[in-house]
Structures are given as structure tokens and as C-alpha cells.
Amino acid sequence: GMDVGIVNAHEMLALSEVEPDIKLAAEKLVFNQTEDATDIMLELTKREKARLEALKNGGGPVEAKKISWRDLPVIKRLEHALVNGISQYAEIDAEEARQESEKALHIIEGPLMDGMNIVGDLFGAGKMFLPQVIKSARVMKKAVAYLIPFMEKEKLEKMIAEGKDPNDFDQNDDSNFAGKVLMATVKGDVHDIGKNIVAVVLGCNNYKVYDIGVMCSCEKILEKALEYNVDVIGLSGLITPSLDEMVVVAKEMSKRGFKQPLLIGGATTSKMHTAVKVSPNYFTVEHPVIHVLDASRSVTVVSSLLGDNKTEYTTDIMEEYDEMREDYYAGLADRYFLTFDQAKEQKFAIDFDAIPPAPAPTKLGVTVIDDVTLEDVVPYIDWNPFFQTWELRGRYPNRGYPKIFDDEAVGGEAKKLFNDAIALMKEIIANKSMNLKGVVGLFAANRTDEGEDVLLYASEEDREAGKPLDRFCMLRQQAEKESDDPYLSQSDFVAPAGYKDHLGMFAVSCFGCDALVDKYESEQDDYNKIMSQALADRFVEAFAEYLHRVIRTDMWGYAKDESLDEEDLLKIKYVGIRPAPGYPSQPDHTEKSNMWNVLKAEELAGIHLSESLSMMPAASVSALVFAHPESCYFAVGQVGKDQVESYAGRKEMDLPLCERWLSPILNYERD
């Protein structure tokens, strides 16, 4: 059979456009389902040949014209372009359609919305994937942007003809939409790629989306919700402090008497957190609080909330969340936690005489890293999160990259998406529209006498003199274990006083993405806008992987003979770890403030921290670097009040403030 074929992508029909008998015959032939599959296809081929012959004029050897979707009537061309995400003819076809229509609005309400309805139906049925939807939205946006000036002119002319004052013309009239949704990334958080995707998907289904950006205060969110008179409010966030900010918004909405449903989404959110922490502050049948797992669920949720069956829908969710809350608190009651003192007694005790600390770095202090190019880090890219961003997930055994390309359902679209990513990546590299910069710090270090924190020293002389540069506070596991495993803290991986141990850290960023995003936004190109953000994330994660290797083999040099390939690096087969503040091994974002003070990350590399300690630019990574071979990744899990009180005291932080930052991991309800 045929192993490979070359096709013109612009001439391809969507699966839904293939004639049913041809589609059935093709499936039988490709999958060898029946013995007569070949004969059936040959008969259909003869039929097609006869049709082409009938199109010829006369009996001479005239070549039949190739049938192209560009030969269809303009209305059908617009629908085809939308369904297939072909944007290059959007403005040309919009103008031709406008010439044939009474009003420009008829083009939007007719073929454009018809096409988007098909896209929405195919996406909802799982016959179309997120990258295709984003491409379809690009076609829609370009066509609508072209038609808007004509629509505004027509409205003004109608008002004048009716004797109305044209100055009363409302350019923000949104009465033709299925509903209005406000989207915001909460205060202190700068991550918006997921929010952008949801906004595009909702827009594809005729919802007016007011995206008010990132780092939005509660006051701004509620003010804009009233100004735009929206039907639904959606909150997004990536870092754990955003979880608490969502609770603040929910409480304030209840206090002010808001009636809009509240949607919760983002990488750090979960249905359980929404049910336990956010929902009790606002949820009623009239205005529920609902966790939205990903973009593919957003349309179903919003349409259900604005549809006739809203009461039944929200009642079901309310009952589900009530049950989840009961299970959560019952689980807490059943789970036993050691006291902080008991956990410390069962800490991870490394024999630093038998397995001594890593040798001293070749150079102590802070080093600016500004000579690493995008080309340098490309081999270190982990593509799996890229496909997760685009909600493309293969099924076993084709779950990860590159096996996802073999997946029967998503493989073809995954390959197209990957090829688009590589093309844009090459363009970014050639144009130098993104660049990398960071800082690395390597310091003398010992854990404190009580064993819970790590003291940093600028030099060996300062270590000898007992003059610490800074203190890094750590958290210890407290949830009871069914085994004899120790109760871990990152401080366990650093030797006590008397040993010459060290601790590393770094902060890195990918710069230039914001300018590219602005460029593609001005071109109505959501697809490349989101693609740019996704690639910036991949670049900076690869930079972190590349830099960690340089630290191990050169700057610190404790693994000079390391010979792992990139695949092994992604499987974490190297010696040492690089956990980040705010993540499971140290789930406290406030420790980033100490890192920034020590690294001078803002002054030397231009990497800022928001009020919620989100890193800016959004494509940024920071980490501590532990070198001991016994160091490992782990999750602190929930902690008790006795540890939090000790932790707040060691950090010299007020207990209520400390509890707010640690809110997601407390095993008790804070006052």
C-alpha cells in the first residue's frame, strides 16, 4: 500500500466535507476492512473520471480544470476557510461577500457564524482539536476586523436616515452575542496563556469576551464586570498565592451582592480547591462557582449557565461540591500528623562522613549569564508540556513526545502543530526576537544548628567568622507515613557546621515574547500569539535545564565527568536536584524574595517579582541547586500549626501573614 503522500494542505477537505460514500470507501480501503474495498474505490474513481470528462468542452484533448475550494461561491469559501483555519484569503473573501450582500453585518451573522458553528460542533464532538479551533478563530477575527468599519458606517447612515443623533452611536454594542464573559488573571499573577486559549474558544462560539489582562486586583475585576455588564466572570492563575486571591474575589462578590456565576481555572487550581476553599464563599444555584478544567470544557460550562437548564445544572454541581467538601474534611479527620518535634526526630540523616558534600565550586558569588543563545538550548526542549498547553493528549502507548505523532486520534494534528512550532521557532531564532538572560549564585552553606534552615555565606572567611549572608527557611513533612521513611526537608540535604558545604541557585528568563504577542494581536492572529507564548515557556525551561548542566559540570563542577544525553537529562538521571520555591519541595513563594536579594536578579538580569511573587517576564524559572547525591525531590504536603508557628518565627514574619502564604498546605483552618 501507499506509505506516504504529498498533499497541498490548502486544497484538503475537512473530514466532515468528504462525501459519505467516498469517506466510507476510503476507510474500508485504508483499514482493509472488506475484500471488495479496492473494487469499490475503483468504481468511485471511474465515476469521478466520468464527471471530469463531462466538464470538458468538445472532444479535443482539453485538460480538465482542477476543482479547488477557491472555485466555490464566496459564501462557501468563507465557511471552508473557517472550518479549515485558512486565513490568507479572509479579507479578500470578506470584501467579495460584502459586495454581494445588503449589509456587512449579514456576512458575520451568515457565513462567518455558520462556519464557526460548524467549528464549535466539531470541537465539541471531539472531531476537531484546539490548534484547529485557534486557527479558525484567526480567520474569523481577520474577516470581522475587515468588516467592522463598514458595519459602523452602515449603522451611522441608518441613524441619520431615521433622524437620530449619530453622536449617540454606541461603538461597543454587544447585543448580538450569545453572552458576555469577563476574563482576568488575578492580582500578582502574570500567566495568561491558558486564559487566552479559553477566550478564543469562547469567542469561536459567539460569546463576547472582555479580557482585562493580568495582575488584576479584585477591585478592577468587579469594577469592569459592572462596567461591561457581563453574564459570567472567569478568574485564572498559575502560582499558589493566586488561589487565595480567588477566595478574596469570591468573598467580595458575595459582600457586594454580585449575581454572576464565577469560573475558576488555571494550572494551580483544582476542582477540590474550588469546592473546599472558594465555593463556600459565593456558591448559590443562581450564581455558582465552577472549576473549569481546560478550554474544551469552557463552552459547555458557559452555555449551561446561560441556558434554560441552568438550575438543574448548577444544582448537580452544588451537590457534587458539597460531597467533595465532606470527603475532604473527613479525610483530614482520619489522617494523622506527627508533631513538628516528632517529625524532626525522624528527619533524613545523611552520613556526611561516609558521603561527603560536593567539592567547592570553582567560583563563589553571583554570575550573570547573557551569552546563551536560543540555538544552544533547543536540544534541551521538553516538548511534552507544549502539547499539554494545546490540549493534545495521546492515549497509551502514544502519550508522550514523539510517540504522540503515532496516536490514531490526535497524531496528525500534533504533527501539524509541531511543524508550525518549528517554523515559528526558526523565524524567532533568525530574527532574534527572543533572547535569554539569567543569573547564577554559588555560596558557602550549612544548615542551622536546629537543622531546619540553611545559612548562606558570601565567602569561606564569612563562614569561619559566623557572618551569614542570608537564611533560607525550609518546611518539613508531617503527614504520618505507613513506612519507616524519614520526614524530609530540603535542609536535610545540606551539611551542618563543621563541613564545607555549598548551595546554588539561579533565575532565568526568556525576553521578547511580549513584543511578539503585541505584534500578533495587532494582526488578529491568536494562533501565533499563543504559539509564541508556548515557545517562550519551552525556551526558558530548556535554558534552565542547560544551565543546571553547566552548573554541575563547570561552574560548580561536582559532576565534571557527566555524559548524559538530553533525553536522560529530562528523566532526571543526573546527580543533585533543582527545586523551585513555591513547588512541592518548598511550597512557600516568599523564599523567592531571599533569592532575589542574594542573586540581585532584578538589577543584573531584569527579572522582576510581582506583589504575589510571580516572576516577570512570565517565561521565567528559578531554582535552588543541591549537589549531594542523596538529595531528592519530594512533596512537603500539609503541615500543622506547630510547624507554621516555628517557621514564621524563624522567618520573622507575622503568623497570620505566614498562614496566608501557606494557606494551600495548612492542615487546619486559619483564623
N, C-alpha and C positions, 0 to 999 in steps of 0.2 A: 504494500500500500504506500501512499504518499507519506513521506517523513516530514517534509517542510514545504511551506508555500509562501510566496511573497505577495502581499496584497497592498493596495492603496487604501490606507485607513479612512480617508475622506470619502471613499466610494462604498465602504462597508455598510450593510444594513444592520440595524439592531435586530436581535433575535425575534423581538415582537413584530418586526416588519416583514419577516420571511413568510411567504405563502405557506399555509398549513400543510399542503400535500408535499411541497418541497422540503419543509422542515422535517416532516415525518420520514421521508425517504432518505434524507441526509443522515438522520440519527440511526436508521436501520443499517445504512451502509457503513458509517464510521464505526459503529459498535458491533457490526457483524451479527445483527440480531436475527436475520432471516436469510434463507438460502436464495430468495429471489430479489434481494436488496439491489444487487448490481443491475439486474434486468429492469427493475422499476426506475432506477436513476437514468438508465439509457433511454427509456421511453420518455421521461421528462426532458432529457436533453434533446431528443428529437422534436418534442413539442416546442421547446424554446427556439430551436433552429428554424422550425417552420414559421414561428412568429416573426423572427428577424427577417426571413425571406419575404414575408408578406409586406414588410415595411419598405422593401426596395421599390424604386420607380423604374419600370421597364425590366427587360430581361438581360441587360448588359451586366458585366462584372462590377456592379456597384457595391462598394463595401458598406455593410450595414453600420449605421451610427451607433456608437456605444451608448447604452442607456445609462444615464447618470442622475442622481438625485437633484443635480443642478438643472435638469431639464423639467422638473416638476413645476407646477404652478407655485407662485411665490408663497402662498399661504402654507402649502405642504412643505416647501423648502424651510420655512421658519420652524415648523413643527419638527422636521427631520433634524435640523441643526440643534434644536434644544435637546431632543432625546439623545443625540449622539455627541453633544458637547463640542460642536464645531463652531468656533467664534469668528473665524476670519471673514465671513460674509454677513455678519449680524447687521451692520449699519447699512450695507448695500441693499439687503433684502427688506429691512425695515423701511427704507425710503421708497422702494418699489411698492411695497404693500400700502404705504401711506398714500401714494399716488392713486391707488385703486380703491381706497376706502373713503368714506364720507368724513370720518374723524380719525385722528391719530389714536384716540382712546380705544377705538374699536379694534385696533391691532393688538393692544395689550389685553383687552378683555376677550378677544377672539383667539387667534392662533398662538399667541405667546402663552396665555394662561392654559389653553388646551394642551400645548406641549408640556408645560410644567405639571399639569395634572397627570399626564402620562408618566412623567418622571417620578412624581410622588407615588403613584400607584405601583410602578415597577420597584422603587426603593422599598416601599412598604411590604411588597411581596417577596423581597429578597432576590429579585431578578436584576437589580442594579445596585452598585456599590458606591460608597461615599465619594471616592475620587470622581466618578462619573457625574454624580449629583453636583459637585462643586464646579465641574466643567460646564454643566448645563446652566448653572446659576450665572456663570460668566457670560454666556450667550444672552441670557435674559437681561442682565444688568447693562450690557453694551447696547442692546436694542432699545431698552427703556430709556437709557440716558440720551440716546439719539432722538427719541420721540418726545421727551418731556418739553423742550422749548416749543414745539408745535402744539402740544396739548395746552400749555399755558396761554399761548396766543389765541387758540380757539376759545378758551374759557373767557378771556378778556373781551373778545369780539362778541360773544354771546351776551355778556353782561351789558355791554354798550347797547346792543340791539334791543335788550329788554329794558333799557332806560335806567340801569343800575349804575352805581358809582364804581368804576373799575378799581378805585383805591381800596375797596372792601374785599378785593380778591385774596383769598387765603391760599398761599402757595404750599401750605402744609396740610391741605385737605387729605385725610386718610380714610374717608368713609367707604372706599371700595375694597378695603381689606377684610379678610376673614376674622381678624382680631389684631390687637396691638400688644406687643411684648417688650418690656424693658429688660435689658441685659447689662450686668455690671460685674466687674471683678472687684471684690471688697477691699476696704482700706488696708493699705500696707502691702498688697499683693500685686505683682506686675505681670502675672502669667495670664495670657488670654487666647492661646491657640485653640483650646477646646471650646471656649465661648464663641470665637469667630466661626468655628465649624457649625455649631448649633444655630447661630444667627443665619448662616447661609441656608441651612436645611429648612429652617422655618420660613425664610424668605421665599424659598422654592415652592412652598405650599400656601402662598398668598397671605402670609402674616406680616404685618408691618413691625419691624424690629428696630427699636431705639437702643443702639449700643452706645452706652455713655463712657466706655473705656475702662481703664484700670485704676487701682488705688482710689476707689470711690468711697467716700465717707458715707456713713449711714444717713446723714442729713442730705447729702447730694442725691443719694438714691431715692429717698422718699420725696424730695422736692421735685425731681424730674418725673417721678411716677405720677405726681399730681399734675404737673405741667402738661404732660403728654396724654393724661387721662387713659393710662394703659389698662389692659384687662388682666395681665399676668406680669409678675416680677420674677426675674431669674438672677440668682447670685452664683458667682463662680469663684474658685480659689484653689491654689495648689499647696501652699505651705500650711502647717498645722495652726498657726495663730489665726488663720482665716476662719477656722471652724468656730472659734469663739466670737469672731466678728459677725458671723452669720446669726449666732444666737442673739447678739446685741440688736441686729436689724429686726429679727423676728419679734423681740420684746417691744421695740419701739413701734413697730407696725401695729401691734396689739394695743399699745398705750394710746396711739393716735386714732384708733378706730378704722384702720385700713380694711378693705374688703377683698382685695385682690389675692388670688392664690399665689403662694410663694414656692418657687422651684429652686432646688439646691443641686449643684453639680460641681465637678472638678476632681482632680486626681486624688486629693487628700480626703474627700468626702466619702460617705458611705450611707447605705440605707439605715444601718444600725445607728450611726451617729445622728442622722436626721430624725429617726424615730425617738431616740432617747433624749437628745440634748436640744434639738431645735423645735420639733413638733409640739411639745407641751406648752410652748410659749405663745403659740398662734393658731394651731390647727382647729378649725371647725369644719362642718360639712360645707358651709358657704365659702370659706377661704382656707383650703387645706395647705399643708406643707408637704411637698413631694420631692423625693430624691430621684433625679434623672441620671441613669447610669451612663448613657452616651447619646450622641447626636441622633442615632437611629430611633431612639425612644421618644425624642422630644416632640415630634409631630403628634404621635398618638396621645401623649400626655396633654398637650395643649388643646388638641381638638376635643378630647374627652371633657376637659374642664370648661370649654366654651360651648359644648353640645347639649342636647336635650337630656342626656343620661348622666349629667354631672352628679346629681345627688347619689345615685346608685354607685357610681364610680368612686366618689370620694368616701362614701360610707365603707366600701370594701377596703380602701387603703387605711382608713382610720382604724378599722378592726385589726388589720394586719399590723399596724404600728403599735397599737395597744398590746397586742400579743408579744411583739418583739421586745417592748419595754419590760413586760412582766418576766419574760425569759432572761433578759439581761440582768435585772436586779436579783432574780432568783439565782442566777449563776454566780453573781458576786457574793451572795449569802452563803452559797455552797463552797466557794473557793477559799482556801486558807492561805494566808500570807504570813511569812515569818516577820518577826520584829526586825527593825533595822539592825539591832545589835546581833541578833541571831544570824542574819544574812552575812554580816561582816565576819562572823566567826567561821563561816563556811565559804569564804571567798576562794578565788582561784590562786593557789600558792605556787608560783613558778620558782624553781630552784635556780636562781641566777648564778650560783657557783657551777652547777652542772651544765647549764645552758646560759652562758654569759650574755650580756647585752651586745648589740651590734657594735662594731668598731666606730670610732668617732668620724663624723663627716669630714670631708676634705676642707670644707669652709663653713664656719658658723655665721649666722646672721641672715639678712634678707637679700635676695637676688631678684632683680626684675627680669622677666622672660618676655622678650619682644622680637625675637628673631626666628620664631617658629612659624612656618607658612601653612596654609591650608593643605597644600600638597603633602607636607610632612605627616599630617595626621590622618589623611584619607584611609590608609591601610588599617587604622585602628578603629574605624567606624563600626559600631554595633547597629546593624540595620533592623533588628527586631523591634525596638521601640518605635522606629519610623512607621512600620506597618501597623502597629497598635494605634498610633496617632490617627491614622487614616481608617481605623476600624476594619482592617482586613485581617482576618484570622483564619489560618488554615486548620484543618482537622487532622488528628493523628492519622498517619505518621508524618504529616506535612505541616507541622505547626510553626517551625522556625525558619529563618532565612538560612540558606536559599531554598529549602525544601518547599516553602510556601508556593513557589512557582509551579510545582507539580500538583498542587491541590486542584481537584476537579471543579470546585465551585469558584474559588477566588484566584486561582493561579494565573489565569490570563490577565485579569485586571491588575494583579500585583506586579506582573512583569511590565505592563504598560506604565504603571505608576513609577516603578523603579527606573525605567528608561527615561521618563520625564525628569526624575530627580537627578539622574546622572547628567542629563543635558543641561539642566539649570546649574548644577554644581560646577560643570566645566565652564559655563558662562561666568559664574561668580568668581571662580579662580582666575579666569583670563582677564576679567575687568577689575580684579582686586576690590570688589565691592564689599567684601567682608575681610576682617583681619583678626588675629588672635593676640592677646596680651595677658600676662599674669605675673604673679609674684610667688616666690618660694621662700619659706623660712625654715632654718635648721638651728635648733637650740639645745644647749645642755639641759637636762631634765632629770628630776627624781620625783617619785611620789612622796606625798606628805607622810609624816610620822603615823597619823591615824589611818593612812592607806586609802583615802577616798578621793584625793585630788592629786594633781600633778603641778609641780612648781617648775617654771622655766627660768633659765639663766642666760644672760647675754654672752657670757664667756666662762671659761673654766675658773678664772680668777674670782668672778662673782659667785660661782658655785662654792668655791672654797671659803669665801667671805660670808656666805649665807645671805646674799643680796639678790632675791628673786626678781626677775623682770615682770612676771605675771603669774597668776594662779589659774589653772583650768580645772573647773569643778566637774565631777563625774557622778553618774547615777548608777545604782546597783540593783540587780534583780531581787525581788522579794516574794514573788508568787511561788508557793510551795511546789517542789518537783517530786515526781514519783520515783526518781532515781537518786543516786549519790552524786550527781553532777554538781559542781560548785555554783555559787551565785555570783555571776560575773559583773564586773565593772571595767571600763577601759583603763582605769588606774592600775588594775592588776598587771597590765602588760608593760608597765614602766618600773624599773628597779628602784628600791628605796635609797636613801642617802648612804654613801659609802661606795656606791657603784657609779661609774661614769657612763650613764645612760643619756639618751637624747630623744627628742621628739621633733617631728617635722610637720609642716602644714603648707597649704597653698591655696590660692584663689585665682581662678582663670575665667576669662570671658571671651565671647565672640562678638566683636563690634561690627556695626554696619547694617544689621538686619532692619533696624527701624527705618532707615532711609529707603531700603528696598521695599518694605511694607508700604510706606507712603507712596512710592512710585506706582506699585501695582494697584493700590487703592484708587489712585487718580485715573488709572486705566480701566477701572471696573473689573479687575482681574483677581477675583478671590482665590482662584486655584493657585496661581504663582505666589500670591501673598502668603497663603497658608504653607505652601511648599517652602518658601524662604524661611519661615519661622521653624518649620520642621528640620530643615537642613542646618540652620544655626544651632539648634539643640544638638544635632548629631556631631557637628564640628567641635563644639565645646566639650562634649562628653569624650570625644576622641582625643582632644587636646589634653584632658585630664588623664586619660589612660597613657598617652605618650609621655606626659611629664612625670607621672608616677614611675614609669620605667626609667627615665633619665635620672630621677632621684635615687632609685635603687642601685643603678649600675654605675652612676658617675658622681652626682653631687654629694650623696651620702656614701655611695659606693659599697654598701654592705652585701650586694649581690653582683659583684663585678663579672662573674662567670655565667650569669643568667643567659640562657639561649632559647627562650620560649618564643614561639611564633605568635602572631596576632590572635589566632583562634584560642591558643592556650591562655593568653592574657585575659580574654573575655570570659574564660572559665575560671579565672582567679587561681591559677596554679602557681603564682609567684609567692615569695616569702614576704610576710607583712600584710598590713591592711591599710585602707584609706577611708575610714568612716567620716561622714559629714555631720556637723551639728544640725539637729532638727530631724535626724533619721533614727532608726530603731536603737542603734548602739548608744546614742546620746541624744534623746529626743527633746533637747532644750535649745531653741534657736538663740537664746540670749548669749550663749557661748561664742556666737559669731562676732559679737561686739569685741570680745577679748582678742579674737583672731585678727580683726581689722586693726585694732590698736597696735598689736605686735607686728603685723605684716605691713602696716601703712598702705593697705590695699587701695584705698581711695586716692591717696596722694600719689602713689607710684604707678598705679595701673588704671585709675579712673573707674574702679568698681565700687559702686555705692551701696548702702544699705537703707531700705525704707524704714518707716517707723515700726513696721511689723517684722523687720529684719529680713525682708525679701531682697535678694541680690539684684542689682540693676547694672548692666542690661539683664533682661530676663534669661538670656542664654549665658548663664554663669554657673560655675561649680566651685565648691570649696571643700576642703577636707583636712583632717589631721592625718599624719603619716606615722604609723607604728611599725617598727622594724623587727621586733622579736619574733622568732619563728613560732612561738606558742600563741601569739596574738590571733584573734579570730573575730569574725562578725557574729553578732548576736542581737537579740531584741531585749531591751530592759523590761518591757511590759508595764503593767500597772505597779504603782508604788504607794506606800502608806504614808500617813500624815507624819509619823515619827521621822521618816527619811526626809520628807519635804521640809520639815522644820529645821533639821540639821543642814540640809542643802541651802536653804535660804540664809541661815546664819553664816555659813561658810562663804556665800556669795555677797554677804552684807546687803541683802535685798529684803524689803518688807515682805512678810509672809503672804498677805493677800495678792500682791503683785506676782510673787513667785508661783502661787497656786494658779493664777490666771494663765501664765505662760505654760504651765504643766497640765492644764485642765484636761487634755485628751487622755492622760495616763494616770490620773488620780483614781485610787480605788475607793474613794469616798466623795460625798457631795460637799463641795466647798461652801462656806457661809456666804 
